[in-house]
Amino acid sequence: MTNINVASADELDAADGLKGHGFEIARYRDERGRFTDTRQLDEVPGMAGVLTDDQRGHLTV
């Protein structure tokens, strides 16, 4: 399980479905604050509609 609020960009890249998006996710989090729901990842540039429900199941906030 990967916590998207504390994982580094490299750790995020290693998570299923997030490869190549770790830097953008970490930057978005640093600029806007902690995520309260994994669905907020859709707000990160390039992430809208990328994750399946199964992949979201391996992420936590």
SEROLUM-823976 format. One record per residue (C-alpha): residue in one letter; x, y, z. Coordinates in steps of 0.05 Angstrom, whole numbers, plus 32768, in hexadecimal, padded with zeros to 4 digits. Each point is the difference from the previous one (the first is absolute). Layout:
AXYZ/...
This chain:
M800080008000/T801C80447FEC/N7FED803E8028/I7FFC80377FCC/N800980358036/V80447FE98018/A801F7FD87FC7/S803A801E7FDA/A7FFC800C7FB5/D80297FC07FF5/E7FD27FD8802E/L7FC3801B7FDB/D801F7FED7FBD/A80087FB9801B/A7FB67FFA8011/D7FD37FDC7FCE/G7FE080327FD1/L802A803B8016/K80417FF37FD8/G801880407FE0/H7FD2802C802B/G802580008042/F802080447FF8/E7FBF80217FEB/I7FDA7FE0803A/A803480168033/R800280467FE4/Y7FB480068000/R80007FE88049/D803680328013/E7FDB80397FE0/R7FB97FF08016/G80077FD7803F/R7FEF7FBA8014/F7FD07FD57FD9/T7FC07FED8025/D7FE97FCC7FCD/T80247FD87FCA/R7FCE801A7FCD/Q802380448006/L80387FE27FD7/D7FD3800F7FC4/E800F804A800C/V804B7FF67FF6/P801480147FB9/G80017FC27FD4/M7FDE7FD38033/A7FB680087FEE/G7FE27FBB7FF1/V80447FDC8005/L7FF27FD6803E/T7FD17FC58004/D7FD87FF1803F/D802E7FC4800C/Q803E802C7FFD/R7FE08033802F/G7FF57FC78030/H804C7FFC800A/L8005804A8013/T7FEF80238041/V7FFF8047801B/
